[in-house]
Amino acid sequence: MNVVFAPDSYKGSLSSIEVSTIMSKAFQSVDPEVTPIIKPMADGGEGTLEALTQATAHEKITLSCTGPLGERSESWYISLGDNRAVIEGANIAGLPLVPQEKQNPDATTTYGLGEAIRHALDRGERDLIIAIGGSSTNDGGLGMLQALGMKAFTSDGKVAGMFGKDLFTIKKVDFSGLDARLNEATIRIACDVDNPLTGPRGASYVYGPQKGASSQQTADYDQALEAYGQLVEKELDKELADVPGAGAAGGLGFAFLTMGAHLQSGARLVADAVDLEEAVKQADFVVTGEGQSDEQTVYGKAPGYVAELARLHEKPAILLSGSLGEDLDELNELFTGCFSIVQRPSSLEECIQQAEHNLYQTARQIARLIMK
């Protein structure tokens, strides 16, 4: 029996690779004849690079760049050959890189992501996949664009800073110095949301609080991004702020649109890179999962995309997640069965600590159900 294991990470506890491995061991403990096909997944956020390194031939490229708080930091991306590279924003400016007591969009920047892109261009990479989820920033991609040659100026003509707080000072932008090599590159952005730049569904209101923004900051940043967006649109003579995905990663989606990048499903980009569809065709069962599943899972999240592929090829898809939302109707429309690994009333801390044990035991019971 061929079983594809293609979960996302259980954030805060297990990586997608660890989840895949635990699931496969549980199934093989029930039936040693099971052939596991391990395809760790991600949807453009934290863990995207880790998933790809397990499933693709690659070269790990290290670099020194600016971290989310402006510090010098060591980071990495991968080269896939044929002038192709994959860069993960969460690996450079991600929220987990910022201590909780310092999480504040005023003090974070995407400058390092621009440095990583420039580093890849210096190496001759011209086909770039950039995963932008999981950012600690709400700067509209200001820092990244500055690292790539855009100039931003304050009302007195001084060059603006590169942090979120500097959005409030910008009165003029100039794209004439943007790195010309970007015009030679194909840039695909792995993005799992369709939010516009501003408004009730925009970057600040929906994601700002997760990054340490107070309610007042959230409102202020929405206004600042609107003003900044209008400056950029006027300079480029393009309407970009309302494009679905412009509000992704604190407005990084908007910044990438200014350079002609294509915003695409992060789950699909990762699935294509790891040849997931071919694996699904060979499967008898497909098992996926994530830390928490709810109605949002079916809209761009990795397990939802895995299940869509399974349905396309008429394979049963099992969802095995840390927890499930209250309304399972939408999940049941897509998945053959939905299961939570939590075995008894527990605190979040206990669930995280016991994730490996609970996942193994629940996966084992599912294996007994479908194979005995």
C-alpha positions as CSV (number, residue, x, y, z in Angstrom):
1,M,0.0,0.0,0.0
2,N,1.3,3.4,-1.0
3,V,0.6,6.3,1.4
4,V,1.5,9.9,0.7
5,F,2.3,11.9,3.8
6,A,2.1,15.6,2.9
7,P,1.4,17.7,6.0
8,D,2.3,21.3,6.8
9,S,4.1,22.0,10.1
10,Y,2.4,21.9,13.5
11,K,3.5,25.5,14.3
12,G,5.1,25.8,17.7
13,S,5.8,22.1,18.0
14,L,6.7,20.0,15.0
15,S,8.1,20.8,11.5
16,S,6.5,19.4,8.4
17,I,9.4,17.0,8.1
18,E,8.9,15.7,11.7
19,V,5.2,15.4,11.2
20,S,5.6,13.4,8.0
21,T,8.2,11.1,9.6
22,I,6.0,10.4,12.7
23,M,3.0,9.7,10.6
24,S,4.9,7.2,8.4
25,K,6.4,5.4,11.4
26,A,2.9,5.1,12.9
27,F,1.5,3.6,9.8
28,Q,4.4,1.2,9.3
29,S,4.1,0.0,13.0
30,V,0.6,-1.3,12.0
31,D,1.7,-2.7,8.6
32,P,5.4,-2.9,7.8
33,E,4.5,-3.4,4.1
34,V,3.3,0.2,3.8
35,T,5.3,2.2,1.3
36,P,5.5,5.8,2.6
37,I,5.9,8.6,0.1
38,I,7.0,11.6,2.2
39,K,6.3,15.0,0.8
40,P,6.6,17.7,3.5
41,M,4.5,20.7,2.6
42,A,4.3,24.4,3.2
43,D,2.2,27.3,1.9
44,G,4.7,30.1,1.6
45,G,5.4,30.8,5.3
46,E,7.9,29.5,7.9
47,G,9.2,26.0,6.9
48,T,9.0,26.4,3.2
49,L,12.7,26.1,2.7
50,E,12.9,23.2,5.1
51,A,10.2,21.4,3.2
52,L,11.9,22.0,-0.2
53,T,15.3,20.8,1.0
54,Q,13.9,17.4,1.8
55,A,12.4,16.9,-1.6
56,T,14.6,18.7,-4.2
57,A,18.2,18.6,-5.3
58,H,19.6,21.9,-4.2
59,E,22.6,23.9,-3.0
60,K,22.4,25.8,0.3
61,I,23.5,29.4,-0.1
62,T,24.5,31.3,3.1
63,L,24.7,35.1,3.4
64,S,25.0,37.9,5.9
65,C,22.0,40.2,5.8
66,T,19.9,42.6,7.9
67,G,17.7,40.9,10.4
68,P,14.2,42.0,11.3
69,L,15.3,44.3,14.0
70,G,18.1,45.9,11.9
71,E,20.9,43.7,13.3
72,R,23.4,41.8,11.1
73,S,22.2,38.2,10.8
74,E,23.3,35.0,9.1
75,S,20.7,33.5,6.8
76,W,20.3,31.2,3.8
77,Y,18.3,30.3,0.8
78,I,18.6,27.5,-1.8
79,S,19.6,27.3,-5.4
80,L,17.9,24.7,-7.5
81,G,20.2,25.0,-10.5
82,D,19.3,26.4,-14.0
83,N,19.4,29.9,-12.5
84,R,16.6,29.1,-10.0
85,A,16.5,30.1,-6.4
86,V,14.1,29.9,-3.5
87,I,14.2,32.5,-0.7
88,E,12.1,32.4,2.4
89,G,11.1,35.7,4.0
90,A,10.4,34.1,7.4
91,N,14.0,33.0,7.4
92,I,15.1,36.6,7.2
93,A,12.4,38.8,8.7
94,G,10.1,36.3,10.3
95,L,8.1,36.8,13.5
96,P,9.8,33.8,15.3
97,L,13.1,35.7,14.9
98,V,11.9,38.5,17.1
99,P,11.7,38.0,20.9
100,Q,8.1,38.4,22.0
101,E,8.9,41.4,24.1
102,K,10.3,43.2,21.1
103,Q,7.5,42.4,18.6
104,N,6.4,45.8,17.3
105,P,6.0,46.8,13.7
106,D,7.6,50.2,14.4
107,A,10.9,48.4,14.9
108,T,11.0,45.8,12.2
109,T,12.1,45.9,8.6
110,T,12.2,43.8,5.4
111,Y,15.6,45.3,4.3
112,G,17.3,41.9,4.6
113,L,14.9,40.3,2.2
114,G,16.0,42.8,-0.5
115,E,19.6,42.0,0.3
116,A,19.0,38.3,-0.2
117,I,17.3,39.0,-3.5
118,R,20.3,41.1,-4.6
119,H,22.7,38.4,-3.4
120,A,20.8,35.8,-5.6
121,L,20.9,38.2,-8.6
122,D,24.6,38.6,-8.1
123,R,24.9,34.8,-8.4
124,G,23.1,34.9,-11.7
125,E,19.8,33.6,-10.4
126,R,17.0,34.8,-12.6
127,D,14.0,32.6,-11.7
128,L,13.1,33.4,-8.2
129,I,10.5,31.9,-5.9
130,I,10.0,33.9,-2.8
131,A,7.9,32.7,0.1
132,I,6.7,35.7,2.1
133,G,4.4,34.4,4.8
134,G,5.2,34.6,8.5
135,S,6.7,38.1,8.5
136,S,7.3,40.2,11.6
137,T,6.8,43.4,9.5
138,N,4.1,45.8,8.5
139,D,6.3,48.1,6.4
140,G,4.7,47.6,3.0
141,G,8.0,46.2,1.8
142,L,9.7,49.6,2.3
143,G,12.9,48.1,3.6
144,M,13.1,45.5,0.8
145,L,12.6,48.0,-1.9
146,Q,15.2,50.4,-0.4
147,A,17.7,47.5,-0.4
148,L,16.9,47.0,-4.1
149,G,17.5,50.7,-5.0
150,M,14.2,52.5,-4.5
151,K,14.6,55.9,-2.8
152,A,12.1,57.2,-0.2
153,F,12.2,60.8,1.1
154,T,10.7,62.7,4.0
155,S,9.0,66.1,3.8
156,D,12.4,67.9,4.2
157,G,14.0,65.9,1.4
158,K,16.0,63.6,3.7
159,V,16.3,59.9,2.9
160,A,13.7,57.9,4.9
161,G,14.7,55.1,7.3
162,M,14.0,51.4,6.6
163,F,11.7,50.5,9.6
164,G,8.0,50.3,9.9
165,K,7.9,53.6,11.8
166,D,9.5,55.3,8.8
167,L,6.3,54.8,6.7
168,F,4.8,57.7,8.6
169,T,7.5,60.1,7.3
170,I,7.5,59.4,3.6
171,K,6.4,62.1,1.2
172,K,8.1,61.0,-2.0
173,V,9.4,57.8,-3.7
174,D,11.7,57.3,-6.6
175,F,12.0,54.0,-8.4
176,S,14.5,55.1,-11.0
177,G,17.4,53.4,-9.2
178,L,15.6,50.1,-8.7
179,D,18.0,47.2,-9.6
180,A,17.7,46.8,-13.4
181,R,18.3,43.1,-13.2
182,L,14.8,42.6,-11.7
183,N,13.5,43.3,-15.3
184,E,15.4,40.2,-16.4
185,A,14.1,38.0,-13.6
186,T,10.9,36.0,-13.3
187,I,9.7,36.4,-9.7
188,R,7.0,34.2,-8.3
189,I,5.7,35.0,-4.8
190,A,4.4,32.1,-2.7
191,C,1.4,33.7,-0.9
192,D,-1.5,32.0,0.8
193,V,-3.8,35.1,1.4
194,D,-5.7,37.4,-0.9
195,N,-6.0,40.5,1.3
196,P,-5.7,44.0,-0.2
197,L,-3.1,46.4,1.1
198,T,-5.4,48.5,3.3
199,G,-8.9,48.5,4.7
200,P,-10.8,46.2,7.1
201,R,-9.2,43.1,5.3
202,G,-5.9,44.8,4.8
203,A,-2.4,44.0,6.1
204,S,-2.7,46.1,9.3
205,Y,-6.1,45.3,10.6
206,V,-5.9,41.5,9.9
207,Y,-2.3,40.7,10.7
208,G,-0.9,43.7,12.6
209,P,-2.0,42.5,16.0
210,Q,-0.2,39.2,15.5
211,K,3.0,41.2,15.1
212,G,2.6,43.2,18.3
213,A,0.6,46.2,17.0
214,S,-1.8,47.8,19.4
215,S,-5.3,48.8,18.3
216,Q,-4.1,52.4,17.8
217,Q,-1.0,51.3,15.8
218,T,-3.3,49.1,13.7
219,A,-5.4,52.1,12.7
220,D,-2.3,54.3,12.2
221,Y,-0.5,51.8,10.0
222,D,-3.6,51.3,7.8
223,Q,-3.6,55.1,7.1
224,A,0.2,55.2,6.6
225,L,0.1,52.3,4.2
226,E,-2.8,53.9,2.3
227,A,-0.8,57.1,1.9
228,Y,2.4,55.2,1.0
229,G,0.5,53.1,-1.5
230,Q,-0.9,56.1,-3.2
231,L,2.6,57.7,-3.5
232,V,3.9,54.5,-5.1
233,E,0.9,54.1,-7.4
234,K,1.2,57.6,-8.6
235,E,5.0,57.3,-9.2
236,L,4.5,54.1,-11.2
237,D,1.1,54.9,-12.8
238,K,-0.2,51.6,-11.7
239,E,-3.1,50.5,-9.4
240,L,-1.8,47.8,-7.1
241,A,-3.1,48.3,-3.6
242,D,-6.3,46.4,-4.2
243,V,-4.8,43.5,-6.1
244,P,-5.6,40.3,-4.1
245,G,-2.5,39.5,-2.0
246,A,-1.1,43.0,-1.9
247,G,-1.6,43.0,1.9
248,A,0.2,39.7,2.4
249,A,3.1,39.7,4.8
250,G,2.5,43.3,6.0
251,G,2.3,44.7,2.5
252,L,5.2,42.8,1.0
253,G,2.8,41.5,-1.6
254,F,2.3,45.1,-2.7
255,A,6.0,45.8,-2.9
256,F,6.6,42.8,-5.1
257,L,3.8,43.8,-7.4
258,T,5.7,47.1,-8.1
259,M,8.4,45.0,-9.8
260,G,6.1,42.9,-11.8
261,A,6.2,39.8,-9.6
262,H,3.4,37.2,-9.9
263,L,1.5,36.3,-6.6
264,Q,0.7,32.6,-6.6
265,S,-0.6,30.0,-4.3
266,G,2.3,29.1,-2.0
267,A,1.0,25.6,-1.5
268,R,0.8,25.1,-5.3
269,L,4.4,26.4,-5.8
270,V,5.7,24.1,-3.1
271,A,3.6,21.1,-4.4
272,D,5.0,21.7,-8.0
273,A,8.5,21.9,-6.7
274,V,8.3,18.5,-4.8
275,D,6.3,16.8,-7.6
276,L,3.4,16.1,-5.2
277,E,0.8,15.4,-7.9
278,E,2.8,12.6,-9.3
279,A,3.1,11.1,-5.8
280,V,-0.7,11.4,-5.3
281,K,-1.3,9.5,-8.5
282,Q,0.6,6.6,-7.1
283,A,-1.1,6.7,-3.7
284,D,-3.7,4.5,-2.1
285,F,-4.2,7.0,0.7
286,V,-3.1,10.6,1.2
287,V,-2.5,12.0,4.7
288,T,-2.1,15.7,5.4
289,G,-2.5,18.0,8.4
290,E,-1.4,21.2,10.2
291,G,-1.4,22.7,13.6
292,Q,-5.0,23.9,13.5
293,S,-7.6,23.3,10.8
294,D,-10.8,25.3,10.3
295,E,-12.8,26.7,7.3
296,Q,-9.7,28.7,6.3
297,T,-7.9,25.4,5.5
298,V,-9.8,25.0,2.3
299,Y,-8.7,28.5,1.1
300,G,-5.1,28.4,0.1
301,K,-3.6,26.5,3.0
302,A,-1.3,23.5,2.3
303,P,-3.6,20.7,3.5
304,G,-6.5,22.1,1.4
305,Y,-4.4,22.1,-1.7
306,V,-3.2,18.5,-1.0
307,A,-6.8,17.4,-0.6
308,E,-7.8,19.1,-3.9
309,L,-5.1,17.1,-5.7
310,A,-6.3,13.9,-4.0
311,R,-9.9,14.6,-5.1
312,L,-8.7,15.3,-8.6
313,H,-7.2,11.8,-8.8
314,E,-9.9,10.1,-6.8
315,K,-7.8,9.3,-3.8
316,P,-9.0,9.3,-0.1
317,A,-7.6,12.3,1.8
318,I,-7.2,12.2,5.6
319,L,-6.7,15.4,7.6
320,L,-4.8,14.8,10.9
321,S,-4.2,18.1,12.7
322,G,-3.4,19.4,16.1
323,S,-6.9,20.8,16.6
324,L,-10.1,21.3,14.5
325,G,-12.5,24.2,14.3
326,E,-16.0,23.9,15.5
327,D,-17.6,23.9,12.0
328,L,-16.4,20.8,10.1
329,D,-18.9,21.1,7.2
330,E,-16.4,22.8,4.8
331,L,-13.6,20.4,5.8
332,N,-15.8,17.4,5.3
333,E,-16.6,18.5,1.8
334,L,-13.0,18.2,0.9
335,F,-11.5,15.5,3.2
336,T,-12.5,11.9,3.5
337,G,-12.0,12.2,7.3
338,C,-10.9,14.9,9.7
339,F,-9.2,14.0,13.0
340,S,-7.6,15.9,15.9
341,I,-4.6,14.4,17.7
342,V,-5.7,15.8,21.1
343,Q,-6.6,12.8,23.3
344,R,-7.9,14.5,26.4
345,P,-8.7,18.0,27.8
346,S,-5.3,19.8,27.8
347,S,-3.8,23.3,27.9
348,L,-2.1,24.6,24.8
349,E,1.2,24.2,26.5
350,E,0.5,20.5,27.2
351,C,-0.7,20.0,23.6
352,I,2.6,21.4,22.3
353,Q,4.7,19.3,24.7
354,Q,2.8,16.1,23.9
355,A,2.4,16.7,20.1
356,E,4.8,14.0,19.0
357,H,3.2,11.3,21.2
358,N,-0.3,12.3,20.4
359,L,0.4,12.5,16.7
360,Y,1.9,9.0,16.7
361,Q,-0.9,7.4,18.6
362,T,-3.7,9.0,16.6
363,A,-2.0,8.2,13.3
364,R,-1.6,4.6,14.5
365,Q,-5.3,4.3,15.2
366,I,-6.2,5.7,11.8
367,A,-3.8,3.2,10.2
368,R,-5.6,0.4,12.1
369,L,-8.9,1.7,10.8
370,I,-8.0,1.7,7.1
371,M,-5.7,-1.2,6.9
372,K,-7.1,-3.9,9.3
